[in-house]
Each structure stands twice: as C-alpha cells, then as structure tokens.
C-alpha cells in the first residue's frame, strides 16, 4: 500500500462502516497527495483501487457514488454516457447549422 494513503477507520458519518453494506471488502483511505478520499478493496495481493470520491468531504454522497459506479451498473453508465454524447453531438450540429445560416444570410 502506498505511503500517501491513510486508512479511515472512524469518521463522523460512519461512512467507512456503512460502505461495507455495499461491498464487504470496501475500505476507505485518505490520499495525502491528492487530498481526496479513495475506496479500495481489502487485500494486498492485487491492485486494490476502486475509485476516488469526487467530493472533498467523506459523506453520504460517497455511498451513493459507490452504488452508482459498481461494476454491476457499468452497462447503465455506458448507456448514459453514450446518450449524453449523442445529445451533445446533435446540439453541436444544430449550432453549426445556425451559425452557417447567419453567415450566409447576412
């Protein structure tokens, strides 16, 4: 385990305990280099990193993030990303068409 990781055993919202209801092998660390909380799997014989919490505080949002980003939800997450990318693509095309109309009609 890296020297820049501090194991979080106790916290004011009991996130380090509650996260085990999502996956019993989850453990929480604070990364002193990035100043972020990370969730790993217990064990030393493999790469244990799962995710970095996108929030500065260790609170209930981290639990929701852990649920949302679980491996079992990967198909749903990929579908969301693809849908969002398609919407952005379509909006960009409409914007470009509108800009061309403005230039050509001016």
N, C-alpha and C positions, 0 to 999 in steps of 0.2 A: 504494500500500500504506500502511496506517495506521502512524503513528509509534510506536504502542504494541506493535508486533509485532517480535520479534527472530527472525531466521531461525536455525534449528538445523541446522547442517551436520554437526556431530560430536557424538555422545553416547556414553556408556559402554556402552550395549547395542546400538549401531548401528541404532537404530530409524529414524532419518532416512534411512538407506540401505536397510534391509530393507523399509520401507513402499513403496518403489518396485517391489517384486516384486508388490504388489497392484495398483498403478496407477503407471505410469512417470511420470505428471505430479504425483503427490502430493509436497508439500513440507510440512515441519513448522515451525511458529512457536511461540514462547512469547509469550503476551499478558500484558504487564506490568500492565494494568489489572485483568484478571480473575484473574491468577496461574494460568492454565491453558494447556495445550498445545492448539493448533489445527492442523488439517490443511487445507491449501488446494491448489488446482491451480495449477501454474505458468502464468503469463500475466498480462499487465497490461490486456488489452483487455476483461475481463469480471469479474464478481464471482467471486472465486476460492475463497471459503469453502466447505468441505465439512462439517466437524464439529469440535466441541470434545471433546477426550478427557474422559471422565467421571472420570479418575484424576488424582491430584495428581502422580504420577511419570510420566515417559516410559519405559515398559517394554513388555514383550511383550503385555500386556493391550490396549494401544493398537492393536497389529496385529490382534488378534482382533476388536476393536471395528470397525476399518476394514473387515475382511472381512464382518462381520455386517451392517453398515449400508450396504453398497454398493447402488447403485441396482438392480442385478440381483436383490437379495434383498428388494425392497420389498413384493412380494406376500406373501411368507412373514412378514415383520414385521407387516404389516397383519392377517394372519390370526391371528398370536399375540396382538396387541392386542385384536382382537375376541373371541377365545376367553377371554382374561383378563377382559375387561369383562363377558362373559356369566356367567362363574363368580362374579364379584363381585356382579352383579345378583341371581343366584339365591340366593346366600348372604344378601344383604340382605333378600330377600323371606322366606326361612326365619326369619331373626332377628326380623323384624317380626311374623310369624305367631306365633312362640313368645312374644314379648312380649305380644301380644294375648291369647293363651291364659292367660298368667299373670295378667293383669289381670282377665279375665272369670271365671276360675276361683277367684279369691281371695275 
